[in-house]
Amino acid sequence: MTNITLSIEDPVYKHMREHSEIKWSEFVRKAIKQRLAELDIIEKHPHQESILTMLASEEVLKKDWDNEADEQWNDV
């Protein structure tokens, strides 16, 4: 297995430490796998318009990763 380094803000890290029952590495692994699965579907159907095509756009991806639903995790 390959390791990666992830930078997060200190306040977020402190909050994460308060919830040691959550396996944060596994959480991030699952999020990455889910996004890759969505991208695989898009690549298999490049000419088909769908919600996954919209997810692939840079602007929508940015909103996906930086939105109110994700902000709830800042307090975890």
C-alpha positions in Angstrom: 0.0 0.0 0.0 1.2 3.5 -0.9 1.2 6.3 1.6 0.2 9.9 0.8 0.6 13.0 2.9 -2.5 15.2 3.4 -2.3 18.8 4.7 -5.1 20.0 6.9 -5.6 23.1 9.0 -4.6 22.8 12.7 -8.1 23.5 14.0 -9.5 20.7 11.8 -6.8 18.3 13.0 -7.5 19.1 16.7 -11.2 18.4 16.1 -10.3 15.1 14.4 -8.2 14.1 17.4 -11.3 14.6 19.6 -12.9 11.8 17.7 -10.3 9.0 17.8 -13.0 6.4 17.3 -13.2 7.4 13.6 -10.6 5.9 11.4 -9.8 9.0 9.4 -7.5 7.2 6.9 -10.3 4.8 6.1 -12.8 7.6 5.7 -10.5 9.4 3.2 -9.7 6.1 1.3 -13.5 5.5 0.9 -14.1 9.1 -0.4 -11.3 8.7 -2.9 -12.5 5.3 -4.1 -16.0 6.7 -4.5 -14.8 9.6 -6.6 -12.7 7.3 -8.8 -15.6 5.0 -9.3 -17.7 7.9 -10.5 -14.9 9.0 -12.9 -14.6 5.4 -14.2 -18.2 5.5 -15.2 -17.8 8.8 -17.0 -14.8 7.5 -18.9 -16.7 4.4 -20.0 -19.5 6.6 -21.4 -17.8 9.8 -22.7 -20.6 10.9 -25.0 -23.4 10.3 -22.6 -24.7 13.4 -20.7 -25.4 12.6 -17.1 -25.2 13.8 -13.6 -21.7 12.1 -13.4 -20.6 14.2 -16.3 -21.5 17.3 -14.3 -19.6 15.9 -11.4 -16.5 15.8 -13.5 -16.5 19.5 -14.2 -13.9 21.5 -12.2 -16.4 23.9 -10.7 -18.8 21.2 -9.5 -15.9 19.2 -8.1 -14.8 22.2 -6.2 -18.3 22.7 -4.8 -18.4 19.0 -3.9 -15.3 19.2 -1.9 -16.0 22.6 -0.4 -19.7 22.9 0.5 -21.9 23.2 3.6 -22.4 19.5 3.8 -18.7 19.0 4.0 -18.3 21.9 6.5 -20.2 19.8 9.0 -17.1 17.7 9.3 -15.1 20.7 10.5 -16.9 20.3 13.8 -16.3 16.6 14.2 
